[in-house]
Amino acid sequence: MKNSAVASSLLEEFEGTVSGHRDGHGFVQRDDGAPDIYLPPNEMRAVLHRDRVKARVVRFDRKGRPEGRVVEILERSKQPIIGRLLQESGVWLVAPEDKRYGQDVLIHKGATGKAISGQVVVVELTEPPSLYGQPVGRIKEVLGEVDDPGMEIEIAVRKYGVPHEFSEGCLALARGLPDKVRAQDKKGRVDLTDVALVTIDGEDARDFDDAVYCEPAKVGKTKGWRLLVAIADVSHYVETGSAIDIDAYDRATSVYFPRRVIPMLPEKLSNGLCSLNPDVERLCMVCDMMITSTGDVYAYQFYPAVMHSHARFTYTEVAAILSNTRGPEAAKRKERIPDLLNLHDVYGALLRARHARGAVDFETTETQIVCDDSGRIEKIIPRTRNDAHKLIEEAMLAANVCSADFILQSKHPGLFRVHEGPTPEKIEILRGFLKASSVNMSVGNDPKPSEFQAIADATKERPDAQQIHAMLLRSMQQAIYTPMNNGHFGLAFEAYTHFTSPIRRYPDLLVHRVIKAILLQRRYQLPALPTPGEAHAKLARRLASRVREPSQKLEQKPKATIDQQAWEAAGLHCSANERRADEASRDVEAWLKCKYMREHLGEEYGGVVTTATSFGLFVTLDAMYVEGLVHITELGGEYFRFDEARQELRGERSGIRYAIGSRVRVQVSRVDLDGRKIDFRLVREGDDVAPLRSGKDRGASRNGGGFEGGASPIQNFKSAVKKAFTKVSGKARKGDSKPGAKKSAGAPTRRPKK
């Protein structure tokens, strides 16, 4: 039976995408989600990284791993190749910046354009590679010298296909927009200009898409708060199917790099009309909520409004005021202090509700790259999250949950932000790790987020806490956008969406349009948008099983309508481009860190093991927050075995163990700028802390892992504000919503009795 199964797999043909490797071999990433198939170097001669192929397995190695052969090339990648133009022995060629391409591209003498040797260029292939010939191309664009400031960003946006130039139609339409809010724009809106809404953002923020206000209020028979979250009304200016809308959908998100942002919307909108700048009128959508003393959203409403930001605060400033209301920062903002204290009070209630529902809340260390004017890294510093960050985060979470609940109750299609629980395979790996680590707790077959948080809380004082928290995080899945509401596992919400950032996220813009349609008792129809590209197609194949309901449910329902299919495609497109933006940002950061570490070759630093693999240890330096690899050959003159259950490398002779959280001292030995890799060498003499030698000593770091967020009284609102609120349905949980907005005519929806 076994031999017949092997023979059957050898005959089977499958489709997939080629993923090259810098060493010359490659893999086929199968469309059906099965394990990747190895391609030897001779099979990679006629294909390039990202080509789509049909292949089959031709043999298995000694460990049973399959090796493949390309049967047919289905589609050549249309992605341009970026590299340096070189001349060798009179022959022009481009050495790809991405070494996964594996082959240099020949350039005919008349196809170099205005490029000169050594410059970074974009190549368009004119002839694909073959078994006996290299690929041939022509210079499509000259980016400049490799050391030009910002070159790493120019490379990344083309390498990952990030749209970075707005269409002429989009720019022309943006130029025709007004410079300020007009009288006709205010029609049908609630006037909130006398309400002391304020923005709280980072020091370097340029667009402000959310403002908040809070005051004490009686909720039912107890004391509570009225919390308003006002979000820039981008949908008023960006009409469905317009040139601006098409460009925004193509980008799907703003992309953030050190010293540069590629926005989703033209600057006139992102930093002008749709930015809630202080002391000017702006259009907004408001989520107006009544919050109980226990952090429960008692009621909410949505309505369009016109507002006037009464102050632009920074997180640092608000944190300083909250910690000392008589300090110098507070003295400059005396009239706003009561409002900030109210916001802090409601934050405390929402935080208690977060803990009560068992949401995952690990602490993590995020870093910020500080560059000089030329784009060179000056330093890498940790980002500290203070109460001001957390206050805004909880307010935004509340508004997002109210948005999801509102859409669900209306039975209108829309996009939800779904974060599903861990897969059975990841649960088994986690259980084995917890058992091997002597953690007397585990997770069930259908785990709840509270189980993860309970384990994190119970182990936070252990020396190997970082190792345990990292494994808890790795067992979770990535969040996606989909019209199928399957809840948000990490945040412990039964329904969740994104409403609060329409300036920089297209799903939020769609949610605004849906909410407006519901308020007007209409139905929002998605426009006929451009066909998504390669990123969407790849993610669609990879996530097909995650964005549809289980098969038994599908059998009970009719085939998806064209409208449902359109929403699913929009969700996949936004999810794929979110990942594209993350990959491009990480690539730039890795390039900058490599360039930074080239100046520190040979220097020694203390660090912590952040990942253990079969081929070595990834170590993050204490002072510089840079990660590099200590290859297994650098660990000493003995054989190290990888223990998958404990996620550690253990020396067979000495018993020395290196696991996540182990303290080590390393030397910067090699930096590969093209490969975005930093290599360390383990320093044995004079180690600050000895490597782990027993289970009791494993890991010294206690840093946790991170998870995937005198005013006029409200009573003086204009009479246009209705007193009716939408009761929160059973789909939402305590602490899930933000202030609501004016509801359209009709009886409010009430929470069903439990």
ABEGO torsion letter per residue (X at the ends): XAAAAAAAAAABBBBBBBBBBAAGBBBBBBAAGBBBBBBBAAAAAABBBGBBBBBBBABBBAAGBBBBBBABBABBBABBBBBBBBBBGGBBBBBBABAAAGBBBBBBAAAAEABBBGBBBBBBBABBBBAABBBBBBBABBAEBAABBGAAAAAAAAAAGBBABBBAAAAAAAAABBABBBAAAABGBBBAAABBBBBBBBAABABBABBBBBBBBBBEABBBBBBBBBBBBAAAABBBGBAAAAAAAAAGBBBBBBGBBBBABBAAAAABAABBBBGBBBBBBBBBBBBBAAGBBABBBBBBBBBBBABBBBAAAAAAAAABAABAAAAAAAAAAAAAAAAAAAAAAAAAAAAAAGBBBBBBBBBBBBBBAAGBBABBBBBBBBAAAAAAAAAAAAAAAAAAAAAAAAGBBBBBBBBBBBBAAAAAAAAAAAAAAGBABBBBABBBAAAAAAAAAAAAABAAAAAAAAAAAAABBBBBBBABBAEBAAAGBABBBBAABAAABAAAAAAAAAAAAAAAGBBBBBBBBBBBBAAAAAAAAAAAAAABBBAAAAAABBBBBAAAAAAAAAAAAAAAAAAAAAAAAAAAAAAAAAAAAAAABGBBBBBBBABBBAAEBBBBBAAAGBBBBBBAAAAEABBBBBBAAAGBBBBAAAGBBBBBGBBBBBBBABBBAAAGBBBBBBBABGBABBBBABAAABEABABBBBBXXXBBBAAABBAABBABBBBBBAABBBGABBBBBBBBBEBBBBBBBX
